[in-house]
Amino acid sequence: MCAVIAKMGLQPLKMFGYYIGAFYLGLMVLWALLLFVGYLFLKRRLFILLKRISNPMVIAFSTASSEAVLPKLVEEMERFGCNNKIVSFVLPLGYSFNLDGSMMYMTFASMFIAQAYNITSVTGDIGTQITMLLVFMLTSKGIAGVPRASLVVVLATCGMFNIPPEGIGLILAIDVFCDMGRTMTNVLGNALATAAVSKWEGQLENG
């Protein structure tokens, strides 16, 4: 990145700024949807849940690792009133199959690389973009809850859409900033899913 800035000036930083800003704007929309669905299940208890998981989400944001926050998240979900058996089942399952932030980021990153290489077969075809989203819905399952794990899946999947794998280098230097946001989103999604299942099963205490 230093070599590119020395050669081209600050223009690359402006591009990366747009990239990060657009991604976090997308996360805000996703959060709004998640919280709306969570409110349908939990009503006013949603705000109590958000207060409970605020500390785990801060840990997730600072470490960019879902695994680091799992013990604290389990503890807070049980304090919120979720049944221990449901927490023990839904949270680990969600860590493999309910990674909203990671799935969104992988599609976002792939589209960015395709635009950088001007691959019109991807950027100009809405059908291909939907197919890409569906593919990432499948390939994101079982992704490791460690920093930068999403990049491995992006790297492995890009070839299916004729996107140069070496394009991952374009976002490698700034991935850490996006990784923090998507990890926190994953934690929020799994916490809401656990609370919703507990409510659905009539196993949510004090509710």
N, C-alpha and C positions, 0 to 999 in steps of 0.2 A: 504494500500500500504506500509506503514511503517513496518507493521508486516511481510509482505511478503519479503521486502528487508532485514530485520533483519535476516530472516530465510534462504533466498536463495542468498543473495548478490545482486550485481548490474545487474545480468542477466535479471530480469524482465524489468529494465529500458532500456536495449538494445532492448528487444522485442518491448516495447512500442515506442522506437525511430524508429524502422523499420516500425511500424504500422503508425505512424504520417507521416513519410517521404514518404511512399508509397501512402498514401491518398493525400498528397499535390502534388505528382507527377501526380496522376490521375486528380486532379483539374487543373493542368497546361495543360494537354491534352484537357480537357473539355473547358478550356478558349480559347485554340487555335482554337477549332472547332467553338465556339460561335463567336469569333472575325472574323474568316474567313467568316462565314455566314453574320455577321453584315457588313463586308466590301462589300459583294456582293450587299447589299441594299443601303448602305450609302456612299460608296466610301471613299473619303478623309474626309468627314464630320465625319467619325467614330472617328478620332483622337480628333475632337472638342468635341464629345460626351463624350469620355473617360476623357477629361479634366474637363468637366462639372460635371460628376458624381464621380470624384475622392474623393471629400469631403464626399458625402453620403456613399461611399464604406469604407472609413476610419472609419466612425461612425458605420457602420454595423460590421466591423471587431472588433472594440474595445468593442462594447456592445453585440455582438452576438445576436442581435434582429432585425428582419426585420421591425417590427412595429415601432421601435424607429426612423428609417430613412425615413419612408414613407413621412412625410410632406416636408422634405428637398428634397427628390427625385422628388416629384411632382413639386416643385418650379423649380428645375434645368431642368427638362424635358420640362417645358413650356418655360424657357429661351432659351433652345436649339432650340425651334421652333415648338415643337409638339402642336397640337391642344388641347385645354383644355378638350374638350369632350372626345377625344380619350384617353388622359392621365387619366382622371377620371374613364374611363371604363376599360382600359387595365391593368393599374397598380394594382388596387385592385383584378381584376380577376386573374392576374398573381401571386399574393400573395397566392392564393388558388390552382391554377392549373399549375403554371410554376415554380416549386421549383427544379431546376436542381441539385443544390448542395446537398440538403437534400435527394433527391431520390438516388443519387450516394452514399452518406454516409451510408444510411440505408442498402443498399445491401452490401457495403464494411464491415460494422460492423457485419452484420449477418454472412458473410463468415469468418470473423476473429473468431467469437465465435464458429462456426462450426469446424474450424480447431483446435481451442484450445481443444475442446471436441472430436476431431478425429471422426467426424460424416461423414463417407465416402459416405453416401447416398446423401449428399449435395456437399461435396468438390470434389467428383470423378465423378459427373454426370453433364455434361454441360447442359442437358435438364432441370434438376432441378434448376440450376443456372439461366437459362433464365426465367423459370417460376417465380422464386423468384423476378427477376428484374421486370417482368410484374405485379406481385402482388404489389410490392412497388410503381409502377407507379400509381396504383389505390389507395392504402391506404395512399399515401402521399398527396392526394388531400384534401384540407381543413385543413391541419396541421397548428397548431398555430404558429405565427411568433414570438415566444418567445424562450429564451435560453433553450436548452435540450429537446425541444418538439419532436425531431426526435426519442429520446430514447423511448418515450411512444409508438410510432408506431412500432418500432423494437420489443419492449417487447410484444406487442399485436399480432405481426405477426409470431414471432419465432415458436410458437406452431404448426403452420401449416406445418412446415418442420422438426418437432421433434427436434428442437434446444432448450435446456434447458433455460427457461426464466431467471433463476438466473445467467446465463452467462453474462447478461448485466452489472453485477458488475465488470467484467474484464476490461471494458472500461469506467466505470463511472468516475473514477478519472482523466482521460486524455481527456474526451469528450469535455471539454471547449476549448482545443487547436484546435480540429477539427471543433467545432461549429463556431468558428470565420471565418474560411476559407469557410465553406459551406454557411454561411449567406452572405458573400461578393459575392459569386458566384450567389446566388439567386438574389441579387440586380443587378448584371451585366446582368443576363439573362432577367430580367423584363425590364430593361432600354433599352436593344437592341430590345426586342419584341415591346415595345411601339414606339420606333423610326421607326422600320421597318413597323409597321401598319400605322403610320402617313405618311410615304413615299409612301406606297402602295395606300393609300386613297387620295394621292395628298394634304394632309393637313400639310405638313412639310414646314414651312416658311424658307426663305433664302436658299432653296435647289433646 
